[in-house]
Amino acid sequence: MIFQSKSDQIFGTYSPCKWKSCNGKFVQDNTLSSFIFSQNHDQVYPLKQNQKEYAIYCNSQLGPVR
């Protein structure tokens, strides 16, 4: 997913995890491939080993949340 904020900040996220209707639950990423990035700051923020069980959060009204 890639987003552009109202202040023209470009950021996004990637996860190999499947987002499904698991309303109110986290999905674990055992591959540690999930990350968030900021194009404006030229930074990638990888998923940390001790947070792999929180790779994405499912909410049927909001979509995937990282």
SULZILIN-V803318 format. One record per backbone hydrogen bond with DSSP energy under -1.0 kcal/mol. NH is the residue of the N-H (numbers start at 1). CO is the residue of the C=O. If there is no record, write none. Layout:
nh=NH co=CO
nh=NH co=CO
This chain:
nh=3 co=11
nh=5 co=9
nh=8 co=5
nh=11 co=3
nh=12 co=37
nh=13 co=1
nh=14 co=35
nh=22 co=20
nh=24 co=58
nh=25 co=22
nh=27 co=56
nh=29 co=52
nh=35 co=14
nh=36 co=45
nh=37 co=12
nh=38 co=43
nh=39 co=10
nh=40 co=10
nh=43 co=38
nh=45 co=36
nh=47 co=34
nh=51 co=48
nh=52 co=49
nh=54 co=51
nh=55 co=52
nh=56 co=27
nh=57 co=65
nh=58 co=25
nh=63 co=59
nh=65 co=57
